[in-house]
């Protein structure tokens, strides 16, 4: 009874506070009228902090304040502290104007500028601004400046955990691997306000967010005007050549906001070399060496168009359509030398591969804001239809000729309905429901000497989910907790039928040791799931040489992951994180030998019993001297794994480093040097040897900074990639050089056109999660 009375009294106190609170809006600028962001703005009554907010790209903030005198404190590492006593009642309808003075010296005698990296309660924030460092960058280059984010042709990872989900203004990019990287390159830094990196997602993002969330937030755009960007990049190298044109336009008129974009990717030369050598456990078994040369060609075109209609100040309806087409060819010549029992054999083969890709997407969303402080109702739906076709011709002096004809179609429907309630006391309540339907059909027809005539797979996966989360502000302590329930049902050919349900919880606790949150500790925990990629479930066996195959595994189980971390944040920007990602049934690619043909190596995905990654991550954006910026991102990992419950634990130590040094030069010029390093990486009985690369880029701006010219060299020292694998009969070592793995020179032109008044950027959201990205298939590497 006493507890009940206490809860009633607490609720009454909260309601009384709600009644006395008012909304305060304002804008923070410098002496020249430029927006100051991200500045922390807090309401104090005496020494007690009542509310806090962070300014947006226009310098604006909005928070709840008491209807009585209070102090407004504004802090930014590049400006002098600003404290203002608000003694006039009833400011809820006015916008305060606050002006900050620049500070000549920052922390530790290091001057800091506004375009920088900061850490908020649950995320890193990279503010793009108009710094020369950001001029002419595309989206992939922009993400590489974010703490702990690595972008490669394999996709995006955060703190060493692969599979990060990427959003652009709340619209998910449902792609992976090379397709995701190609999309990011169509975005321009001139359109981006900031990049947010969430190492751990909350319940609203779905249980299958394996590697965190990366959010790209676009700038405020033209109101009654037009924004346009035109770009062209060309890559040159002794064995590599390609061009990447792109253009985008956005316009606002009346209640309508329109956007359209188009991008192309034409690789006209991609000559790569591969050499493989086997070392047999039984040295008397002989020797094996293989050499191959591949000349890959690629041509992709993507177009998007969309519109948002503001039916009234609180309700908007958006729609978007996207269509992409691609074609890739990859002729290869392979020569293999085998020495067994004193007899030398030389076998040559020709592999001619071609693949086409067509993707169509339609998206619709409706948003209704129920108040002026962030509460809203939202409905998001989208449908994706992707078709892939392929043909592979194989000829060998071993005496066989084969042809594989493949056809795949993936259809994904996703519907997400959610509600968010924001209370002036700082409490946030959210809940939602989501339904996803995946339909996969994959067929292979084989012609020639192969005894396997091919196969057909056809199944449907349905996922229903409900989620809820609660966020509280209790003085210097911030708490967030969420729970997501998911039900999954899969049915297909040959009696395939699975059904399972699960709960996924997450929580974040942030404690600030001072009122302005200059020093914070952030503790996070989450449980996630990763469902196998469609390409991994596909049992198709693909020949990559006379003695090597890649095949799928339809018996794969989902991977369950527990994530926990503790982050120390100093002065918003310097962070040190320790944590662990604990996997059960992690999917790894393993190398095997074929029982009927011991010389043949087969790579197949398998479930590992346990794999734990304990890590330490350091992010330190520094400015050692005026005009110099050094961003250091370092990650160390202890990898503990065992393939089965009866196996002993194996331990590996991994390390990743990215150091970027930027120097601002006279006359709107800029130079940048980037060093990337990774230690030896392990995946089951295979892995990648250590690799170190250096990139350099020079930029010069013209025409009042509207035109940016870039000249860069990637992988200056032409470092290739080396893979290794172990089987019961032999160890294999494979080196790849040239092509996309080699040195190349890039020349780029980027022009920005703007007209009209500033307004807020709008985009159309989509509901599909990683389900659509699971459609990506393995590229046939030799």
Buried (B, 14 or more C-beta within 10 A) or exposed (E): EEEEEEEEEEEEEBEEBEEEBBBBBBBBBBEEEEBBBBBBBBBBEEEEBBBBBBBBBBBBBBBBBBEEEBBBBBBBBBBEEBEEEBEEEEBBEEEBEBBBEBBEEBBEEEBBBBBBBBBBBBBBBBBBBEBBBBBBBBBBBBBBBBBBBBBBEBBBBBBBBBBBBBBBBBBBBBBBBBBBBBBBBBBBBBBBBBBBBBBBBBBBBBBBBBBBBBBBBBBBBBEEBBBBBBBBBBBEBEBBBBBBBBBBBBBBEEEEBBBBBBBBBBBEBBBBBBBBBBEBEEEEBBBBEBBBBBBBBBBBBBBBBBBBEBEEEBBBBBBBBBBBBBBBBBBBEBBBBBEBEEEEEEBBBBBBBBBEBBBBBBBBBBBBBBEEBEBBBBBBBBBBBBBBBBBBBBBBBEEEEBBBBBBBBBBBBBBBBBBBBBBBBBBBBBBBBBBBBBBBBBBBBBEEEBEEEBBEBBBBBBBBBBBBBBBBBEEBEBBBBBBBBBBBBBEBEEEBEEEEEBEBBBBBBBBBEEBBBBBBEBBBBBBBBBBBBBBBBBBBBBBBBBBBBBBBBBEBEBBBBBBBBEBBBBBBBBBBBBBBBBBBBBBBBBBBBEEEEEBBBBBBBBBBBBBBBBBBBBBBBBBEEEBEBBBBBBBBBBBBBBBEEEEEEEEBEBBBBBBBBBBBEEEBBBBBBBBBBBBBBBBBBBBBBEBEBBBBBBBBBEEEEEBBBBEBBBBEEBBBBBBBBBBEBBBBBBBBBBBBBBBBEBBBBBBBEBEBEEBBBBBBBBBBBBBBBBBBBBBBBB
